[in-house]
Amino acid sequence: MEMIRLVLMIIFMGLGIFVFGIATFGLFKFDYILNRIHVAAKCDTLASLLIIIGLMIYSGFSITTLKLLLVVIFLWLSNPVGTHLIGQTEVITNSDMENPYEEV
């Protein structure tokens, strides 16, 4: 049973690190600031969730697991709101922002 928990923890934490790597690649690939914010926000939220799930599996059912669950809930509520505010501020303050898309 301990070996199964260890393997699941490694899988979830490995996936989380992989998603963080994708986010890093996306930050360098995209030129438009709102695309960069989108990649960073989505990947950061998902990668944090995967890593914390791996930690929850490894710690078993204890008070630590409940604390980690509260951290996940806080991240899933606060990260999208913060990202939206940063993106909205960028749109409002940068009046000469280039439109990377053609209007039809």
N, C-alpha and C positions, 0 to 999 in steps of 0.2 A: 504494500500500500504506500509506503514511504517513497518507493522508486517511482510510482505513478505520479505522485504529487510533484516530485522533483522534475520529471520529464515535462509535465504540464506547465510548471513554473518556467522552465527553460524555453518552451515553445512560446508562451505568452510574452515573456520578457524579450526574446529574440525578435518576435514580430513588432513589439514596441520600438526596439532599437532600429529595426528596418524602416518603420514608418517615420521615425525621426530623421533617418538618412534621406528618405524621399523628400521630406520637408526642406532639408538643407539644399538638396539638388534643385528643388523648385524655387527657392529663394534666389539662387544664382541664375536660373534659366529665364525667369520672367522679368520683363523690363517695366511693366506697368505696375504702379504701387499697389493698386487694389487687388491685382492678381497675386502679388506677393503676400499681402495680408490674408487673402483667402487660403492660400496654400499653408501658410504658417498656422492659421487658426484651426483649420480642419485637422491637419496632421498632428498638431500639438495636443488637441483634445483626444484624438483617437490613440495616439502613442501613450499618453499619460494613463488612459483607461487600461490599455493592454498591460502596461508595466505594473500598475497597481493591482490588477486582477491576478497577475503572476505572484505578486507579494501576498495577496490574500490567500491564494491556494497554498503557498508555502507555509504561511503562519498557522493554517488550520482555523478551526472555529474558536475564536477567543475574543477578548476585548479589543485586541489589536486589529482584528478583521473588521469589527464594527467601526473603529476609528478610520480605517482605510476606506470603508464604504462612505463615510461622511466626507472624506476628502474627495472621492469620486463625484459625489453629488454636488459639492461646492464647485469643483472644476467644471462640471457640465453645466452649471448655472451661470457661473461668472465669466468663463472664457468667451462664449459667444457674445455676451453683452459688452464686454470690454472691447472685443474686436469690432463690433458694430460701431461703438462710439469712436474708436480710432479712425475707422473708415469714413464715417460721417464727418468727422472733423477735417479729414483730408479733403473731402469733396467740397466742404463749405469754405475752407480757407484758401484753397488753391483754385482761384478763378480761371487761370489760364491753363487748366489741366487739358492735356491732349485726349481726344477721344480715339481709342485704338480700333474702334469698330466703325464700319460704314453704316450710315443710316439709310434705310430703304424708303 
